[in-house]
Amino acid sequence: MKRLVSLVLVGMSTFAFGQQTSVNDSLYNPLIPVNKQNLLKDFDLVFLMRYGLDSYVEKAKPTTSHFDGNELRIDISAKVHDRVGFRFRNRMTAAPTTGTLDHVNSTVDIAFIDVKATDKVNFTIGKLSSDWGGYEYDLNPIEVLAYNDILDHAENYLVGFGVGYKATTKHRFNVQILNTSANKLKQEGTIAIPQGLEESKTPLAFVGNWRGSFWNDQFQTSYSYSYFSQAKNKGMYYIALGNKYQHKNLTWMYDFQYSHDALDKRGIISSMFQEEKPVMAEDVSYMDHWTRIDYQVYTKLYLSLTLMTSNAYAQHHVAGETENNHIRTSYGVSPMVQYRPFKNLNLRFYAAYIGRWYQYSSYAKEALGQVNSSTGRISIGFISPLQVL
């Protein structure tokens, strides 16, 4: 496809150049100059898509069915110099809001330049994907039908600066310094900020990640530690330990994630309080387990199973009830079948079920009015990263 596009553009440019012999040159310059057309070989345009028919279930009863464009993202990457690349990805299935801190639309996932300083060191500058670690996060968003609680309530794309160091062919280290959020603290939504809280003068985040590979790439790791300055003298500590085992037709991934948040910016616990605008809870913790197994039955047929659980803890709201201040547990299961009919095209038709269950502590039920609940979704559709160029 790229070769065909390049040939067409070269032909158009040659024709236009030939016409310039008898007409004013300034009127017939080619749309893409001849000396720039080689750049197309380093240009990629991909449409990341997941569309399907979704049927919802609540409390074991069917509610509604409709077609849904769950995922549509445009991903553009280009090499503009021997040592400089550019990447841009925009989500088309969400309403854009401009960040009050970074002034970038929320629908822009990533927009950065990548500078290769040496064969081992590279720099990234712009709106980046936070290098959280773990394989749930590393998967392409079109592959994930439902995220576990920590990632589902996180700001995953932030403006900042990153450095990558390739120590060996098997080990890579990344460090990022990012804005702690796209928005200023007092402009972050429907949850009120606790009184007396002061904004940090340096609302920045540190993310460190190690990716390792062992035993001929059969076992891989993606481990990270992060610290986010949420306000003056308050921050979030986050650890992710991602593990991946791959052998022949089997891939098994397991992530452990733990987050201690001085301010509950995720809002999971804060939203339990029955107020018109609840106050952001303080000193909360979340602990997630996530695992996924992918198995290729044969060339065109794939089976997947995702299991997850998340526990929430509220230190200042459950005192005296339990020693560990546990307030909520969620569970998730998602079996999926995928069929890939074309050998040279990554287009898959799928059928899947996504089930979620939410259970609350006695304190959450009695004092906060929470009720155990469950949701389900049957989804039938297609998934594809359609590469146009």
Contacts in CASP RR format, 6 or more apart in sequence:
PFRMAT RR
TARGET T0000
AUTHOR 0000-0000-0000
METHOD contacts of the structure
MODEL  1
MKRLVSLVLVGMSTFAFGQQTSVNDSLYNPLIPVNKQNLLKDFDLVFLMR
YGLDSYVEKAKPTTSHFDGNELRIDISAKVHDRVGFRFRNRMTAAPTTGT
LDHVNSTVDIAFIDVKATDKVNFTIGKLSSDWGGYEYDLNPIEVLAYNDI
LDHAENYLVGFGVGYKATTKHRFNVQILNTSANKLKQEGTIAIPQGLEES
KTPLAFVGNWRGSFWNDQFQTSYSYSYFSQAKNKGMYYIALGNKYQHKNL
TWMYDFQYSHDALDKRGIISSMFQEEKPVMAEDVSYMDHWTRIDYQVYTK
LYLSLTLMTSNAYAQHHVAGETENNHIRTSYGVSPMVQYRPFKNLNLRFY
AAYIGRWYQYSSYAKEALGQVNSSTGRISIGFISPLQVL
1 387 0 8 1.000
1 388 0 8 1.000
1 389 0 8 1.000
2 40 0 8 1.000
2 41 0 8 1.000
2 43 0 8 1.000
2 389 0 8 1.000
5 40 0 8 1.000
5 389 0 8 1.000
6 37 0 8 1.000
6 38 0 8 1.000
6 40 0 8 1.000
6 41 0 8 1.000
9 31 0 8 1.000
9 32 0 8 1.000
9 37 0 8 1.000
9 40 0 8 1.000
10 34 0 8 1.000
10 37 0 8 1.000
12 30 0 8 1.000
12 31 0 8 1.000
13 30 0 8 1.000
13 31 0 8 1.000
13 32 0 8 1.000
13 33 0 8 1.000
13 34 0 8 1.000
13 37 0 8 1.000
16 28 0 8 1.000
16 29 0 8 1.000
16 30 0 8 1.000
17 28 0 8 1.000
17 30 0 8 1.000
17 34 0 8 1.000
19 28 0 8 1.000
20 28 0 8 1.000
39 78 0 8 1.000
39 79 0 8 1.000
39 80 0 8 1.000
40 389 0 8 1.000
42 78 0 8 1.000
42 79 0 8 1.000
43 76 0 8 1.000
43 77 0 8 1.000
43 78 0 8 1.000
43 79 0 8 1.000
43 389 0 8 1.000
44 75 0 8 1.000
44 76 0 8 1.000
44 77 0 8 1.000
44 78 0 8 1.000
44 387 0 8 1.000
44 389 0 8 1.000
45 74 0 8 1.000
45 75 0 8 1.000
45 76 0 8 1.000
45 387 0 8 1.000
45 388 0 8 1.000
45 389 0 8 1.000
46 74 0 8 1.000
46 75 0 8 1.000
46 76 0 8 1.000
46 385 0 8 1.000
46 386 0 8 1.000
46 387 0 8 1.000
46 388 0 8 1.000
47 72 0 8 1.000
47 73 0 8 1.000
47 74 0 8 1.000
47 75 0 8 1.000
47 384 0 8 1.000
47 385 0 8 1.000
47 386 0 8 1.000
47 388 0 8 1.000
48 71 0 8 1.000
48 72 0 8 1.000
48 73 0 8 1.000
48 74 0 8 1.000
48 75 0 8 1.000
48 89 0 8 1.000
48 140 0 8 1.000
48 141 0 8 1.000
48 142 0 8 1.000
48 385 0 8 1.000
48 386 0 8 1.000
49 71 0 8 1.000
49 72 0 8 1.000
49 142 0 8 1.000
49 382 0 8 1.000
49 383 0 8 1.000
49 384 0 8 1.000
49 385 0 8 1.000
49 386 0 8 1.000
50 69 0 8 1.000
50 70 0 8 1.000
50 71 0 8 1.000
50 72 0 8 1.000
50 142 0 8 1.000
50 381 0 8 1.000
50 382 0 8 1.000
50 383 0 8 1.000
50 384 0 8 1.000
51 67 0 8 1.000
51 68 0 8 1.000
51 69 0 8 1.000
51 70 0 8 1.000
51 71 0 8 1.000
51 72 0 8 1.000
51 381 0 8 1.000
51 382 0 8 1.000
52 67 0 8 1.000
52 68 0 8 1.000
52 69 0 8 1.000
52 70 0 8 1.000
52 379 0 8 1.000
52 380 0 8 1.000
52 381 0 8 1.000
52 382 0 8 1.000
53 65 0 8 1.000
53 66 0 8 1.000
53 67 0 8 1.000
53 68 0 8 1.000
53 379 0 8 1.000
53 380 0 8 1.000
53 381 0 8 1.000
54 65 0 8 1.000
54 66 0 8 1.000
54 67 0 8 1.000
54 68 0 8 1.000
54 70 0 8 1.000
54 377 0 8 1.000
54 378 0 8 1.000
54 379 0 8 1.000
55 62 0 8 1.000
55 64 0 8 1.000
55 65 0 8 1.000
55 377 0 8 1.000
55 378 0 8 1.000
55 379 0 8 1.000
56 62 0 8 1.000
56 63 0 8 1.000
56 64 0 8 1.000
56 65 0 8 1.000
56 375 0 8 1.000
56 376 0 8 1.000
56 377 0 8 1.000
57 63 0 8 1.000
57 375 0 8 1.000
57 376 0 8 1.000
57 377 0 8 1.000
57 378 0 8 1.000
58 373 0 8 1.000
58 374 0 8 1.000
58 375 0 8 1.000
58 376 0 8 1.000
59 373 0 8 1.000
59 374 0 8 1.000
60 374 0 8 1.000
69 93 0 8 1.000
70 93 0 8 1.000
70 379 0 8 1.000
71 93 0 8 1.000
71 141 0 8 1.000
71 142 0 8 1.000
72 91 0 8 1.000
72 92 0 8 1.000
72 93 0 8 1.000
73 89 0 8 1.000
73 90 0 8 1.000
73 91 0 8 1.000
73 92 0 8 1.000
73 93 0 8 1.000
73 109 0 8 1.000
73 141 0 8 1.000
73 142 0 8 1.000
74 88 0 8 1.000
74 89 0 8 1.000
74 90 0 8 1.000
74 92 0 8 1.000
75 87 0 8 1.000
75 88 0 8 1.000
75 89 0 8 1.000
75 385 0 8 1.000
76 86 0 8 1.000
76 87 0 8 1.000
76 88 0 8 1.000
76 89 0 8 1.000
77 85 0 8 1.000
77 86 0 8 1.000
77 87 0 8 1.000
77 88 0 8 1.000
78 85 0 8 1.000
78 86 0 8 1.000
78 87 0 8 1.000
79 85 0 8 1.000
79 86 0 8 1.000
80 86 0 8 1.000
83 115 0 8 1.000
83 116 0 8 1.000
83 117 0 8 1.000
84 113 0 8 1.000
84 114 0 8 1.000
84 115 0 8 1.000
84 116 0 8 1.000
85 113 0 8 1.000
85 114 0 8 1.000
85 115 0 8 1.000
86 112 0 8 1.000
86 113 0 8 1.000
86 114 0 8 1.000
87 110 0 8 1.000
87 111 0 8 1.000
87 112 0 8 1.000
87 114 0 8 1.000
88 108 0 8 1.000
88 110 0 8 1.000
88 111 0 8 1.000
89 108 0 8 1.000
89 109 0 8 1.000
89 110 0 8 1.000
89 111 0 8 1.000
90 107 0 8 1.000
90 108 0 8 1.000
90 109 0 8 1.000
91 107 0 8 1.000
91 108 0 8 1.000
91 109 0 8 1.000
92 107 0 8 1.000
94 106 0 8 1.000
94 107 0 8 1.000
95 107 0 8 1.000
96 105 0 8 1.000
96 106 0 8 1.000
96 107 0 8 1.000
97 105 0 8 1.000
97 106 0 8 1.000
98 104 0 8 1.000
98 105 0 8 1.000
98 106 0 8 1.000
99 105 0 8 1.000
99 106 0 8 1.000
99 182 0 8 1.000
99 183 0 8 1.000
100 182 0 8 1.000
100 183 0 8 1.000
100 184 0 8 1.000
100 187 0 8 1.000
101 179 0 8 1.000
101 181 0 8 1.000
101 182 0 8 1.000
101 183 0 8 1.000
101 184 0 8 1.000
101 203 0 8 1.000
102 127 0 8 1.000
102 158 0 8 1.000
102 159 0 8 1.000
102 179 0 8 1.000
102 182 0 8 1.000
104 111 0 8 1.000
104 127 0 8 1.000
104 159 0 8 1.000
104 182 0 8 1.000
106 182 0 8 1.000
108 127 0 8 1.000
108 157 0 8 1.000
109 127 0 8 1.000
109 129 0 8 1.000
109 157 0 8 1.000
110 127 0 8 1.000
110 128 0 8 1.000
110 129 0 8 1.000
110 157 0 8 1.000
111 126 0 8 1.000
111 127 0 8 1.000
112 124 0 8 1.000
112 125 0 8 1.000
112 126 0 8 1.000
112 127 0 8 1.000
112 128 0 8 1.000
113 124 0 8 1.000
113 125 0 8 1.000
113 126 0 8 1.000
114 122 0 8 1.000
114 123 0 8 1.000
114 124 0 8 1.000
115 122 0 8 1.000
115 123 0 8 1.000
115 124 0 8 1.000
115 125 0 8 1.000
116 122 0 8 1.000
117 123 0 8 1.000
119 166 0 8 1.000
120 165 0 8 1.000
120 166 0 8 1.000
120 167 0 8 1.000
121 163 0 8 1.000
121 164 0 8 1.000
121 165 0 8 1.000
121 166 0 8 1.000
122 163 0 8 1.000
122 164 0 8 1.000
123 161 0 8 1.000
123 162 0 8 1.000
123 163 0 8 1.000
123 164 0 8 1.000
124 161 0 8 1.000
124 162 0 8 1.000
124 163 0 8 1.000
124 164 0 8 1.000
125 160 0 8 1.000
125 161 0 8 1.000
125 162 0 8 1.000
126 159 0 8 1.000
126 160 0 8 1.000
126 161 0 8 1.000
127 157 0 8 1.000
127 158 0 8 1.000
127 159 0 8 1.000
127 160 0 8 1.000
128 157 0 8 1.000
128 158 0 8 1.000
128 159 0 8 1.000
128 160 0 8 1.000
128 162 0 8 1.000
128 176 0 8 1.000
128 178 0 8 1.000
129 156 0 8 1.000
129 157 0 8 1.000
130 154 0 8 1.000
130 155 0 8 1.000
130 156 0 8 1.000
130 157 0 8 1.000
130 158 0 8 1.000
130 176 0 8 1.000
130 178 0 8 1.000
130 205 0 8 1.000
130 207 0 8 1.000
130 226 0 8 1.000
131 174 0 8 1.000
131 176 0 8 1.000
131 207 0 8 1.000
131 208 0 8 1.000
131 209 0 8 1.000
131 224 0 8 1.000
132 151 0 8 1.000
132 154 0 8 1.000
132 156 0 8 1.000
132 207 0 8 1.000
132 209 0 8 1.000
132 224 0 8 1.000
132 226 0 8 1.000
132 238 0 8 1.000
132 240 0 8 1.000
133 209 0 8 1.000
133 222 0 8 1.000
133 223 0 8 1.000
133 224 0 8 1.000
133 240 0 8 1.000
133 242 0 8 1.000
134 222 0 8 1.000
134 223 0 8 1.000
134 224 0 8 1.000
134 240 0 8 1.000
134 241 0 8 1.000
134 242 0 8 1.000
134 255 0 8 1.000
134 257 0 8 1.000
135 222 0 8 1.000
135 242 0 8 1.000
135 243 0 8 1.000
135 244 0 8 1.000
135 253 0 8 1.000
135 255 0 8 1.000
135 292 0 8 1.000
136 144 0 8 1.000
136 147 0 8 1.000
136 148 0 8 1.000
136 151 0 8 1.000
136 253 0 8 1.000
136 255 0 8 1.000
136 290 0 8 1.000
136 292 0 8 1.000
137 151 0 8 1.000
137 156 0 8 1.000
137 240 0 8 1.000
137 255 0 8 1.000
138 222 0 8 1.000
140 385 0 8 1.000
142 383 0 8 1.000
142 384 0 8 1.000
142 385 0 8 1.000
143 383 0 8 1.000
145 306 0 8 1.000
145 334 0 8 1.000
145 336 0 8 1.000
145 352 0 8 1.000
145 354 0 8 1.000
145 377 0 8 1.000
145 379 0 8 1.000
146 152 0 8 1.000
146 306 0 8 1.000
146 332 0 8 1.000
146 334 0 8 1.000
146 354 0 8 1.000
146 355 0 8 1.000
146 356 0 8 1.000
148 257 0 8 1.000
148 288 0 8 1.000
148 290 0 8 1.000
148 308 0 8 1.000
148 309 0 8 1.000
148 310 0 8 1.000
148 332 0 8 1.000
149 266 0 8 1.000
149 268 0 8 1.000
149 286 0 8 1.000
149 288 0 8 1.000
149 310 0 8 1.000
149 312 0 8 1.000
149 330 0 8 1.000
150 238 0 8 1.000
150 257 0 8 1.000
150 259 0 8 1.000
150 266 0 8 1.000
150 286 0 8 1.000
150 288 0 8 1.000
150 310 0 8 1.000
151 257 0 8 1.000
151 288 0 8 1.000
153 266 0 8 1.000
153 267 0 8 1.000
153 268 0 8 1.000
154 266 0 8 1.000
155 181 0 8 1.000
155 182 0 8 1.000
158 178 0 8 1.000
158 179 0 8 1.000
158 180 0 8 1.000
158 181 0 8 1.000
158 182 0 8 1.000
158 205 0 8 1.000
159 178 0 8 1.000
159 179 0 8 1.000
159 182 0 8 1.000
160 176 0 8 1.000
160 177 0 8 1.000
160 178 0 8 1.000
160 179 0 8 1.000
161 176 0 8 1.000
161 177 0 8 1.000
161 178 0 8 1.000
162 174 0 8 1.000
162 175 0 8 1.000
162 176 0 8 1.000
162 177 0 8 1.000
163 174 0 8 1.000
163 175 0 8 1.000
163 176 0 8 1.000
164 172 0 8 1.000
164 173 0 8 1.000
164 174 0 8 1.000
164 175 0 8 1.000
165 172 0 8 1.000
165 173 0 8 1.000
165 174 0 8 1.000
166 172 0 8 1.000
167 173 0 8 1.000
170 212 0 8 1.000
170 213 0 8 1.000
170 214 0 8 1.000
171 210 0 8 1.000
171 211 0 8 1.000
171 212 0 8 1.000
171 213 0 8 1.000
172 210 0 8 1.000
172 211 0 8 1.000
172 212 0 8 1.000
173 208 0 8 1.000
173 209 0 8 1.000
173 210 0 8 1.000
173 211 0 8 1.000
174 207 0 8 1.000
174 208 0 8 1.000
174 209 0 8 1.000
174 211 0 8 1.000
175 206 0 8 1.000
175 207 0 8 1.000
175 208 0 8 1.000
175 209 0 8 1.000
176 205 0 8 1.000
176 206 0 8 1.000
176 207 0 8 1.000
176 208 0 8 1.000
176 209 0 8 1.000
177 204 0 8 1.000
177 205 0 8 1.000
177 206 0 8 1.000
177 207 0 8 1.000
178 204 0 8 1.000
178 205 0 8 1.000
178 207 0 8 1.000
179 203 0 8 1.000
179 204 0 8 1.000
179 205 0 8 1.000
180 200 0 8 1.000
180 203 0 8 1.000
180 204 0 8 1.000
180 205 0 8 1.000
180 228 0 8 1.000
180 229 0 8 1.000
180 230 0 8 1.000
181 188 0 8 1.000
181 203 0 8 1.000
181 265 0 8 1.000
183 189 0 8 1.000
184 199 0 8 1.000
184 203 0 8 1.000
185 193 0 8 1.000
185 197 0 8 1.000
185 199 0 8 1.000
185 200 0 8 1.000
185 203 0 8 1.000
185 230 0 8 1.000
185 231 0 8 1.000
186 193 0 8 1.000
186 199 0 8 1.000
188 265 0 8 1.000
190 277 0 8 1.000
191 264 0 8 1.000
191 267 0 8 1.000
191 270 0 8 1.000
191 271 0 8 1.000
191 277 0 8 1.000
191 278 0 8 1.000
191 279 0 8 1.000
191 280 0 8 1.000
192 277 0 8 1.000
192 278 0 8 1.000
192 279 0 8 1.000
192 280 0 8 1.000
193 279 0 8 1.000
193 280 0 8 1.000
194 263 0 8 1.000
194 279 0 8 1.000
194 280 0 8 1.000
194 282 0 8 1.000
197 231 0 8 1.000
197 232 0 8 1.000
197 234 0 8 1.000
197 263 0 8 1.000
198 231 0 8 1.000
198 232 0 8 1.000
199 231 0 8 1.000
199 232 0 8 1.000
200 229 0 8 1.000
200 230 0 8 1.000
200 231 0 8 1.000
200 232 0 8 1.000
201 232 0 8 1.000
202 229 0 8 1.000
203 229 0 8 1.000
203 230 0 8 1.000
204 229 0 8 1.000
205 226 0 8 1.000
205 227 0 8 1.000
205 228 0 8 1.000
205 229 0 8 1.000
206 226 0 8 1.000
206 227 0 8 1.000
207 224 0 8 1.000
207 225 0 8 1.000
207 226 0 8 1.000
208 224 0 8 1.000
208 225 0 8 1.000
208 226 0 8 1.000
209 222 0 8 1.000
209 223 0 8 1.000
209 224 0 8 1.000
210 221 0 8 1.000
210 222 0 8 1.000
210 223 0 8 1.000
210 224 0 8 1.000
211 220 0 8 1.000
211 221 0 8 1.000
211 222 0 8 1.000
212 220 0 8 1.000
212 221 0 8 1.000
212 222 0 8 1.000
213 219 0 8 1.000
213 220 0 8 1.000
213 221 0 8 1.000
214 220 0 8 1.000
214 221 0 8 1.000
217 246 0 8 1.000
218 245 0 8 1.000
218 246 0 8 1.000
218 247 0 8 1.000
219 243 0 8 1.000
219 244 0 8 1.000
219 245 0 8 1.000
219 246 0 8 1.000
220 243 0 8 1.000
220 244 0 8 1.000
220 246 0 8 1.000
221 241 0 8 1.000
221 242 0 8 1.000
221 243 0 8 1.000
221 244 0 8 1.000
222 240 0 8 1.000
222 242 0 8 1.000
222 244 0 8 1.000
223 240 0 8 1.000
223 241 0 8 1.000
223 242 0 8 1.000
224 238 0 8 1.000
224 239 0 8 1.000
224 240 0 8 1.000
225 237 0 8 1.000
225 238 0 8 1.000
225 239 0 8 1.000
226 236 0 8 1.000
226 237 0 8 1.000
226 238 0 8 1.000
226 239 0 8 1.000
226 240 0 8 1.000
227 235 0 8 1.000
227 236 0 8 1.000
227 237 0 8 1.000
227 238 0 8 1.000
228 235 0 8 1.000
228 236 0 8 1.000
228 238 0 8 1.000
229 235 0 8 1.000
230 236 0 8 1.000
230 261 0 8 1.000
230 262 0 8 1.000
230 263 0 8 1.000
230 265 0 8 1.000
231 262 0 8 1.000
231 263 0 8 1.000
234 262 0 8 1.000
234 263 0 8 1.000
234 282 0 8 1.000
235 261 0 8 1.000
235 262 0 8 1.000
235 263 0 8 1.000
236 259 0 8 1.000
236 260 0 8 1.000
236 261 0 8 1.000
236 262 0 8 1.000
236 263 0 8 1.000
236 265 0 8 1.000
237 259 0 8 1.000
237 260 0 8 1.000
238 257 0 8 1.000
238 258 0 8 1.000
238 259 0 8 1.000
238 260 0 8 1.000
239 256 0 8 1.000
239 257 0 8 1.000
239 258 0 8 1.000
239 259 0 8 1.000
240 255 0 8 1.000
240 256 0 8 1.000
240 257 0 8 1.000
241 255 0 8 1.000
241 256 0 8 1.000
241 257 0 8 1.000
242 253 0 8 1.000
242 254 0 8 1.000
242 255 0 8 1.000
242 256 0 8 1.000
243 253 0 8 1.000
243 254 0 8 1.000
243 255 0 8 1.000
244 251 0 8 1.000
244 252 0 8 1.000
244 253 0 8 1.000
245 251 0 8 1.000
245 252 0 8 1.000
245 253 0 8 1.000
246 252 0 8 1.000
249 295 0 8 1.000
249 296 0 8 1.000
249 297 0 8 1.000
250 293 0 8 1.000
250 294 0 8 1.000
250 295 0 8 1.000
251 293 0 8 1.000
251 294 0 8 1.000
251 295 0 8 1.000
252 291 0 8 1.000
252 292 0 8 1.000
252 293 0 8 1.000
252 294 0 8 1.000
253 290 0 8 1.000
253 291 0 8 1.000
253 292 0 8 1.000
253 293 0 8 1.000
254 289 0 8 1.000
254 290 0 8 1.000
254 291 0 8 1.000
255 288 0 8 1.000
255 289 0 8 1.000
255 290 0 8 1.000
255 291 0 8 1.000
256 288 0 8 1.000
256 289 0 8 1.000
257 286 0 8 1.000
257 287 0 8 1.000
257 288 0 8 1.000
257 289 0 8 1.000
257 290 0 8 1.000
258 285 0 8 1.000
258 286 0 8 1.000
258 287 0 8 1.000
258 288 0 8 1.000
259 266 0 8 1.000
259 285 0 8 1.000
259 286 0 8 1.000
259 287 0 8 1.000
260 283 0 8 1.000
260 284 0 8 1.000
260 285 0 8 1.000
261 283 0 8 1.000
261 284 0 8 1.000
261 285 0 8 1.000
261 286 0 8 1.000
262 282 0 8 1.000
262 283 0 8 1.000
263 280 0 8 1.000
263 281 0 8 1.000
263 282 0 8 1.000
264 270 0 8 1.000
264 280 0 8 1.000
264 281 0 8 1.000
264 282 0 8 1.000
264 284 0 8 1.000
265 280 0 8 1.000
266 286 0 8 1.000
267 280 0 8 1.000
267 281 0 8 1.000
268 286 0 8 1.000
268 312 0 8 1.000
268 328 0 8 1.000
269 281 0 8 1.000
269 284 0 8 1.000
269 312 0 8 1.000
269 314 0 8 1.000
269 317 0 8 1.000
269 327 0 8 1.000
269 328 0 8 1.000
270 278 0 8 1.000
270 279 0 8 1.000
270 280 0 8 1.000
270 281 0 8 1.000
271 278 0 8 1.000
272 278 0 8 1.000
272 327 0 8 1.000
272 328 0 8 1.000
272 364 0 8 1.000
272 368 0 8 1.000
272 369 0 8 1.000
272 370 0 8 1.000
273 279 0 8 1.000
273 281 0 8 1.000
273 368 0 8 1.000
274 368 0 8 1.000
274 369 0 8 1.000
281 314 0 8 1.000
281 316 0 8 1.000
281 317 0 8 1.000
282 315 0 8 1.000
282 316 0 8 1.000
283 314 0 8 1.000
283 315 0 8 1.000
283 316 0 8 1.000
284 312 0 8 1.000
284 313 0 8 1.000
284 314 0 8 1.000
284 315 0 8 1.000
285 312 0 8 1.000
285 313 0 8 1.000
285 315 0 8 1.000
286 310 0 8 1.000
286 311 0 8 1.000
286 312 0 8 1.000
286 313 0 8 1.000
287 310 0 8 1.000
287 311 0 8 1.000
287 313 0 8 1.000
288 308 0 8 1.000
288 309 0 8 1.000
288 310 0 8 1.000
288 311 0 8 1.000
289 308 0 8 1.000
289 309 0 8 1.000
289 310 0 8 1.000
290 306 0 8 1.000
290 307 0 8 1.000
290 308 0 8 1.000
291 306 0 8 1.000
291 307 0 8 1.000
291 308 0 8 1.000
292 304 0 8 1.000
292 305 0 8 1.000
292 306 0 8 1.000
292 307 0 8 1.000
293 304 0 8 1.000
293 305 0 8 1.000
294 302 0 8 1.000
294 303 0 8 1.000
294 304 0 8 1.000
295 302 0 8 1.000
295 303 0 8 1.000
295 304 0 8 1.000
296 302 0 8 1.000
297 303 0 8 1.000
299 340 0 8 1.000
299 343 0 8 1.000
300 339 0 8 1.000
300 340 0 8 1.000
300 341 0 8 1.000
301 337 0 8 1.000
301 338 0 8 1.000
301 339 0 8 1.000
301 340 0 8 1.000
302 337 0 8 1.000
302 338 0 8 1.000
302 339 0 8 1.000
302 340 0 8 1.000
302 348 0 8 1.000
303 335 0 8 1.000
303 336 0 8 1.000
303 337 0 8 1.000
303 338 0 8 1.000
304 334 0 8 1.000
304 335 0 8 1.000
304 336 0 8 1.000
304 337 0 8 1.000
304 338 0 8 1.000
305 333 0 8 1.000
305 334 0 8 1.000
305 335 0 8 1.000
305 336 0 8 1.000
306 332 0 8 1.000
306 333 0 8 1.000
306 334 0 8 1.000
306 335 0 8 1.000
306 336 0 8 1.000
307 332 0 8 1.000
307 333 0 8 1.000
307 334 0 8 1.000
308 331 0 8 1.000
308 332 0 8 1.000
308 333 0 8 1.000
309 329 0 8 1.000
309 330 0 8 1.000
309 331 0 8 1.000
309 332 0 8 1.000
310 329 0 8 1.000
310 330 0 8 1.000
311 326 0 8 1.000
311 328 0 8 1.000
311 329 0 8 1.000
312 326 0 8 1.000
312 327 0 8 1.000
312 328 0 8 1.000
312 329 0 8 1.000
313 324 0 8 1.000
313 325 0 8 1.000
313 326 0 8 1.000
313 327 0 8 1.000
314 325 0 8 1.000
314 327 0 8 1.000
315 325 0 8 1.000
317 325 0 8 1.000
317 327 0 8 1.000
317 363 0 8 1.000
318 325 0 8 1.000
318 326 0 8 1.000
318 327 0 8 1.000
318 361 0 8 1.000
318 363 0 8 1.000
319 325 0 8 1.000
321 361 0 8 1.000
321 362 0 8 1.000
321 363 0 8 1.000
322 361 0 8 1.000
326 361 0 8 1.000
327 360 0 8 1.000
327 361 0 8 1.000
327 363 0 8 1.000
327 364 0 8 1.000
328 358 0 8 1.000
328 359 0 8 1.000
328 360 0 8 1.000
328 361 0 8 1.000
328 364 0 8 1.000
328 370 0 8 1.000
329 358 0 8 1.000
329 359 0 8 1.000
330 356 0 8 1.000
330 357 0 8 1.000
330 358 0 8 1.000
330 359 0 8 1.000
331 356 0 8 1.000
331 357 0 8 1.000
331 359 0 8 1.000
332 354 0 8 1.000
332 355 0 8 1.000
332 356 0 8 1.000
332 357 0 8 1.000
333 353 0 8 1.000
333 354 0 8 1.000
333 355 0 8 1.000
334 352 0 8 1.000
334 353 0 8 1.000
334 354 0 8 1.000
334 355 0 8 1.000
335 352 0 8 1.000
335 353 0 8 1.000
336 350 0 8 1.000
336 351 0 8 1.000
336 352 0 8 1.000
336 353 0 8 1.000
337 350 0 8 1.000
337 351 0 8 1.000
337 352 0 8 1.000
338 348 0 8 1.000
338 349 0 8 1.000
338 350 0 8 1.000
338 383 0 8 1.000
339 348 0 8 1.000
339 349 0 8 1.000
339 350 0 8 1.000
340 346 0 8 1.000
340 347 0 8 1.000
340 348 0 8 1.000
340 349 0 8 1.000
341 347 0 8 1.000
341 349 0 8 1.000
345 384 0 8 1.000
346 384 0 8 1.000
346 385 0 8 1.000
347 382 0 8 1.000
347 383 0 8 1.000
347 384 0 8 1.000
347 386 0 8 1.000
348 382 0 8 1.000
348 383 0 8 1.000
348 384 0 8 1.000
349 381 0 8 1.000
349 382 0 8 1.000
350 379 0 8 1.000
350 380 0 8 1.000
350 381 0 8 1.000
350 382 0 8 1.000
350 383 0 8 1.000
351 378 0 8 1.000
351 379 0 8 1.000
351 380 0 8 1.000
351 381 0 8 1.000
352 378 0 8 1.000
352 379 0 8 1.000
352 380 0 8 1.000
353 376 0 8 1.000
353 377 0 8 1.000
353 378 0 8 1.000
353 379 0 8 1.000
354 376 0 8 1.000
354 377 0 8 1.000
354 379 0 8 1.000
355 374 0 8 1.000
355 375 0 8 1.000
355 376 0 8 1.000
355 377 0 8 1.000
356 374 0 8 1.000
356 375 0 8 1.000
356 376 0 8 1.000
357 372 0 8 1.000
357 373 0 8 1.000
357 374 0 8 1.000
358 372 0 8 1.000
358 373 0 8 1.000
358 374 0 8 1.000
359 372 0 8 1.000
360 368 0 8 1.000
360 370 0 8 1.000
360 371 0 8 1.000
360 372 0 8 1.000
364 370 0 8 1.000
365 371 0 8 1.000
365 372 0 8 1.000
END
